[in-house]
Amino acid sequence: MDLKQLEELVETLRRSDLDSHEVAKRIQASLYEDIGYARVDHARAVRQGFPEVVFGKGKPRHQIVGIVERLLQKSDSNLLVTHTDADTFGDIRNIVTEAEWHESARLVRIMRDKTDRGVGNIAVVTAGTSDIPVAEEAALTAEAMGNRVERVWDVGVAGIHRVLAERSLLRRARVVIVAAGMEGALPSVVGGLVSVPVVAVPTSIGYGASFEGVAALLGMLNSCSSNVTVVNIDNGFGAGFVSSLINRRWEAPAD
């Protein structure tokens, strides 16, 4: 429940159209809703700037659809379902026709608010083509949170002239997200080219000694480029989310 909705509820109570018990119930319901298998967090957008995102992996299809349905009933904001599949998308689309399926990222996106909330652009970069699914999750998340996104694929350090050719695009970005596997060197290179935050995403792409992304993670954590920060392995959503908060136009809270 945002400030305007709360003011309307208080005004309704003042007019005595509702008793205090009913008002208390409505306020409680606006915080979270217990539907048995999940406690749906309806207040997350107010606290964190974006509604609850549904992580689909490991959840039965009916639970994902049930959570999505409850979130959509209480909000007109955009909605994401990550790490899901095409069958689940089909069930979601039965209840909301504007749902989009993004095969590469395994993500369902519902775009109902296209307000531009960013100060500048967010650039999303991959070292290799195999890193695209993770990077695309970051890009789709950033777009859902109201950002303009530019994508730069397959510019890893094995052919460093490729990323150098994109210096102009990288330097005009407000935040740069870099997804890389193997040894995870690309974020340090990009960090040395730009004066803005670089959010590094280690991916689980690589041969045995990459330890499913651990080698890239450690390399990024040890970056000598001071503007590089790191999210968890394959966490494209986390990179897109935090980059959106960095890029968001700041608005003073109402008194």
C-alpha positions as CSV (number, residue, x, y, z in Angstrom):
1,M,0.0,0.0,0.0
2,D,1.6,3.3,-1.1
3,L,1.1,6.7,0.7
4,K,-1.9,7.7,-1.5
5,Q,-3.7,4.5,-0.9
6,L,-3.1,4.8,2.9
7,E,-4.4,8.4,2.9
8,E,-7.6,7.2,1.1
9,L,-8.1,4.5,3.7
10,V,-7.6,6.9,6.6
11,E,-10.1,9.3,5.0
12,T,-12.6,6.4,4.6
13,L,-12.2,5.6,8.3
14,R,-12.7,9.3,9.2
15,R,-16.0,9.4,7.3
16,S,-16.9,6.3,9.3
17,D,-17.5,4.2,6.1
18,L,-15.4,1.5,7.7
19,D,-14.7,0.5,11.3
20,S,-11.2,0.4,12.8
21,H,-11.1,-3.4,12.7
22,E,-11.7,-3.5,9.0
23,V,-9.1,-0.8,8.3
24,A,-6.6,-2.8,10.4
25,K,-7.4,-5.9,8.3
26,R,-6.8,-4.0,5.1
27,I,-3.5,-2.6,6.2
28,Q,-2.4,-6.1,7.3
29,A,-3.4,-7.5,4.0
30,S,-1.5,-4.8,2.1
31,L,1.8,-6.0,3.8
32,Y,1.6,-9.7,3.0
33,E,-0.9,-12.4,2.2
34,D,-0.7,-16.0,3.5
35,I,-1.9,-18.3,0.8
36,G,-0.8,-21.5,2.5
37,Y,2.3,-22.4,0.5
38,A,3.6,-18.8,0.3
39,R,3.4,-15.5,2.1
40,V,3.1,-13.1,-0.8
41,D,4.9,-9.8,0.0
42,H,2.6,-7.0,-1.3
43,A,4.7,-4.2,0.4
44,R,8.0,-5.0,-1.3
45,A,7.7,-2.3,-3.9
46,V,7.3,0.4,-1.2
47,R,10.3,-0.9,0.7
48,Q,12.7,-1.9,-2.0
49,G,11.5,-0.1,-5.2
50,F,10.2,-3.1,-7.1
51,P,7.5,-5.8,-6.4
52,E,8.3,-9.3,-5.2
53,V,9.9,-11.3,-8.0
54,V,8.9,-15.0,-8.3
55,F,11.8,-17.4,-8.4
56,G,10.4,-20.3,-10.3
57,K,13.0,-23.1,-9.9
58,G,11.8,-25.8,-7.6
59,K,8.3,-24.5,-7.4
60,P,5.3,-26.5,-8.8
61,R,3.6,-24.8,-11.6
62,H,0.3,-24.2,-9.8
63,Q,2.2,-22.4,-7.0
64,I,4.0,-20.0,-9.4
65,V,0.7,-19.2,-11.1
66,G,-1.1,-18.7,-7.7
67,I,1.6,-16.3,-6.5
68,V,1.6,-14.4,-9.8
69,E,-2.2,-14.1,-9.7
70,R,-2.2,-12.6,-6.1
71,L,0.6,-10.2,-6.9
72,L,-1.3,-8.9,-10.0
73,Q,-4.5,-8.5,-8.0
74,K,-2.8,-6.0,-5.6
75,S,-0.5,-4.0,-8.0
76,D,-0.3,-2.4,-11.4
77,S,3.5,-2.7,-11.5
78,N,5.6,-4.9,-13.7
79,L,6.2,-8.5,-12.7
80,L,9.0,-11.0,-13.3
81,V,9.1,-14.8,-12.9
82,T,12.7,-16.1,-13.2
83,H,14.2,-19.5,-13.7
84,T,11.0,-21.0,-15.1
85,D,9.8,-22.8,-18.3
86,A,7.6,-22.4,-21.3
87,D,4.8,-24.6,-19.8
88,T,4.5,-22.4,-16.8
89,F,4.5,-19.3,-19.1
90,G,1.5,-20.9,-20.9
91,D,-0.4,-21.1,-17.6
92,I,0.5,-17.6,-16.6
93,R,-0.6,-16.3,-20.0
94,N,-4.0,-17.8,-19.4
95,I,-4.5,-15.3,-16.6
96,V,-2.6,-12.3,-18.0
97,T,-2.4,-12.0,-21.8
98,E,0.4,-9.4,-21.9
99,A,2.9,-11.9,-20.3
100,E,6.1,-12.3,-22.4
101,W,8.2,-15.4,-22.6
102,H,12.0,-15.0,-22.9
103,E,13.5,-18.3,-23.8
104,S,17.1,-17.5,-23.5
105,A,16.8,-16.1,-20.0
106,R,14.0,-18.6,-19.0
107,L,12.1,-15.6,-17.7
108,V,8.4,-14.5,-17.8
109,R,7.9,-10.7,-17.9
110,I,4.7,-8.7,-17.5
111,M,5.2,-5.1,-18.5
112,R,2.3,-2.9,-17.4
113,D,4.3,0.2,-16.5
114,K,6.7,1.6,-19.1
115,T,7.8,4.7,-17.1
116,D,11.4,5.8,-17.7
117,R,13.0,5.9,-14.3
118,G,16.7,5.9,-15.2
119,V,19.2,8.8,-15.1
120,G,21.0,7.3,-18.1
121,N,21.5,4.0,-19.9
122,I,22.6,0.6,-18.5
123,A,25.0,-1.3,-20.7
124,V,24.9,-5.1,-20.4
125,V,28.0,-6.8,-21.7
126,T,29.0,-10.5,-22.2
127,A,32.4,-12.0,-22.6
128,G,31.1,-14.9,-24.7
129,T,27.9,-16.0,-26.4
130,S,27.4,-18.7,-23.7
131,D,27.0,-15.9,-21.1
132,I,24.0,-14.4,-22.9
133,P,21.3,-16.2,-20.9
134,V,22.6,-14.7,-17.6
135,A,23.2,-11.3,-19.2
136,E,19.7,-11.3,-20.8
137,E,18.1,-11.9,-17.4
138,A,20.0,-8.8,-16.1
139,A,18.9,-6.8,-19.2
140,L,15.2,-7.8,-18.9
141,T,15.2,-7.1,-15.2
142,A,16.7,-3.6,-15.7
143,E,14.1,-2.8,-18.5
144,A,11.2,-4.0,-16.2
145,M,12.5,-1.5,-13.6
146,G,12.3,1.4,-16.0
147,N,15.7,1.6,-17.6
148,R,17.0,2.0,-21.1
149,V,19.4,-0.9,-21.8
150,E,22.0,-1.4,-24.5
151,R,23.3,-4.9,-25.1
152,V,26.9,-5.8,-26.2
153,W,27.5,-9.5,-26.7
154,D,30.7,-11.5,-27.2
155,V,33.5,-9.1,-26.5
156,G,35.7,-11.2,-24.3
157,V,39.4,-10.6,-23.6
158,A,40.5,-13.4,-26.1
159,G,39.8,-10.8,-28.8
160,I,40.2,-7.6,-26.7
161,H,39.8,-5.3,-29.8
162,R,36.1,-6.2,-29.7
163,V,35.5,-4.5,-26.4
164,L,37.8,-1.6,-27.2
165,A,35.6,-1.0,-30.3
166,E,32.6,-0.4,-27.9
167,R,34.4,2.2,-25.7
168,S,32.0,5.0,-26.8
169,L,28.9,3.0,-25.9
170,L,30.4,1.9,-22.5
171,R,31.5,5.4,-21.6
172,R,28.0,6.9,-22.1
173,A,26.4,4.3,-19.8
174,R,25.4,5.2,-16.2
175,V,26.1,1.6,-15.1
176,V,27.7,-1.3,-16.9
177,I,26.8,-5.0,-16.2
178,V,29.4,-7.5,-17.3
179,A,28.7,-11.3,-17.4
180,A,31.7,-13.5,-17.9
181,G,32.7,-17.1,-17.2
182,M,36.0,-19.0,-17.6
183,E,38.6,-16.8,-15.7
184,G,36.2,-13.8,-15.4
185,A,38.7,-11.2,-16.7
186,L,36.4,-8.9,-18.7
187,P,34.9,-6.8,-15.8
188,S,38.4,-5.7,-14.8
189,V,39.1,-4.6,-18.4
190,V,35.7,-2.7,-18.7
191,G,36.3,-1.2,-15.2
192,G,39.6,0.3,-16.5
193,L,37.7,1.9,-19.4
194,V,34.8,3.6,-17.7
195,S,34.2,6.0,-14.7
196,V,30.9,4.5,-13.6
197,P,30.0,1.4,-11.5
198,V,30.6,-2.0,-13.1
199,V,28.5,-4.8,-11.8
200,A,30.3,-8.1,-12.5
201,V,28.3,-11.3,-12.9
202,P,30.4,-14.6,-12.8
203,T,28.7,-17.3,-14.9
204,S,29.1,-21.0,-14.5
205,I,30.5,-21.3,-18.1
206,G,33.9,-22.9,-18.5
207,Y,36.0,-26.1,-18.3
208,G,36.7,-28.1,-15.2
209,A,39.1,-25.8,-13.4
210,S,36.5,-23.0,-13.6
211,F,34.6,-24.9,-10.9
212,E,31.2,-23.9,-12.3
213,G,31.9,-20.2,-11.9
214,V,33.9,-20.1,-8.7
215,A,37.1,-19.2,-10.6
216,A,35.4,-16.3,-12.3
217,L,33.8,-15.2,-9.0
218,L,37.2,-15.1,-7.2
219,G,38.8,-13.3,-10.1
220,M,36.1,-10.6,-10.1
221,L,36.3,-10.3,-6.3
222,N,40.0,-9.7,-6.6
223,S,39.7,-7.1,-9.4
224,C,42.2,-4.3,-9.3
225,S,39.6,-2.0,-11.0
226,S,38.1,-0.1,-8.0
227,N,34.7,0.5,-9.6
228,V,33.9,-3.2,-10.0
229,T,31.5,-4.9,-7.6
230,V,30.3,-8.5,-7.8
231,V,27.0,-10.4,-7.5
232,N,26.6,-14.2,-7.1
233,I,27.3,-16.8,-9.8
234,D,24.7,-16.7,-12.6
235,N,22.7,-14.0,-10.7
236,G,21.6,-11.9,-13.7
237,F,18.5,-10.8,-11.8
238,G,20.6,-9.4,-8.9
239,A,22.8,-7.5,-11.3
240,G,19.9,-6.0,-13.1
241,F,18.2,-5.0,-9.9
242,V,21.1,-3.3,-8.1
243,S,22.1,-1.5,-11.4
244,S,18.6,-0.2,-11.6
245,L,18.7,1.2,-8.1
246,I,22.1,2.9,-8.9
247,N,20.6,4.4,-12.1
248,R,17.2,5.5,-10.7
249,R,16.2,9.1,-10.5
250,W,16.1,10.0,-6.8
251,E,12.8,11.3,-5.5
252,A,12.6,12.9,-2.0
253,P,10.1,11.0,0.2
254,A,6.8,12.8,0.9
255,D,6.6,14.5,4.3
